[in-house]
Amino acid sequence: MARIISLFVASPGDVATERNHVAEVAAALYRNMAAERDVRFEVLGWKTDVRPRVHEKGPQGPIDEDLPIEQRDIVVGILWKRFGTPIPEMGGATGTEHEIRAAIAAWRQSRKPEVVICFNEALYRPKDVAESKQATRVMEFRE
């Protein structure tokens, strides 16, 4: 029986390509070497593995219930020009911010999950003030 390594991808909507690359790399690892080592990567994310529903904690509530961060082996945060939509029920934090901070807090407590944060550094030009504010939040978080 293969050991399953659960990998959660925390990311806003502007990095769908990068999110797909994570799944592609995990599949390639399985095909090329993980199978012989009896390991399988299970790539999880809010778009593919959460049952959408109304929740008292807003849109983040179902994600936290269906994919508890502290039960993951690896959390990969991916950011570029958007930090995500602030969720009033979460004190104004975005879902991505909440997930990454929860992963870091869990790691500090139990050394699990391993946390990797990646930033797309491709150049772009903000089209409006709202997009510029999102990019600023990403840069502030990175600091």
Buried (B, 14 or more C-beta within 10 A) or exposed (E): EEEEBBBBBBBBEBBEEBBEBBBEEBBEBBEEEBEEEEBBBEBBBBEEBBEEEEBEBBBBBBBBEBBEBBEBBBBBBBBBBBBBEEBEEBEEBBBBBBBBBBBBEBBEEEEBBBBEBBBBEEEEEEEEEEBEEBBEBBEEBEE
